[in-house]
């Protein structure tokens, strides 16, 4: 039997409140690996109009007084990136102009899609992240010159996927009440996640079946889930249970 995670409040709480700033070191490391100049992470959101979605900037390291900004990337390629996100998970690559360029490699065609050139003073690569109900978006790197092997593209895409997932989980947890689950709710979810039915959970915890079902129902509601299975999956993703 796996024990419920966390302290007395039942949740798996970090020593301090995590923030988006904690992701900067990971992004900087990826930027250096790509020999890029800047990065930006976009998240797809609803613009407020029915059926209309847009990309929003959630973290970047562009200078506000620079000629090249995260918003200029969005203005130039936002529509193409949105269209691409609906149909493909292949990275997108754009060529720069004048002294900015991307190295052409024979094996790139299998790993990227090329976007039409725009009047941006840099080239770049955009990694689409498609996480379904969790959210979708892009991790983008720009530079005056990019020279990436196909192996590097695959590695950066994998790291971008994990980073976006961690960012979205952080946002999801921050949107919830600090003590969203009680210790009993966590314990019931943990045992249910281990495959026990309500009667077995009740026996393990020395509770009535009615009480166990009540704890599971309130946990499902607090986690904004439609059923017990979804609540267990969400509790695992948010770190409440293992």
Secondary structure, 3 states (H helix, E strand, C coil): CCCCCCCCCCCCCCCCCCCHHHHHHHHHHHHHHHCCCEEEEEEEEECCCCCCEEEEEEEECCCCCCCCCHHHHHHHHHHHHHHHHHHCCCEEEECCCCCCEECCCCCHHHCEEEECCCCCCCEEEEEEEECHHHCEEEEEEEECEECCCHHHHHHHHHHHHHHHHHHHHHHHHHCCCCCCCCHHHHHHHHHHHCCCCHHHHHHHHCCCHHHHHHHHHHHHHHCCCCCHHHHHHHHHHCCCCC
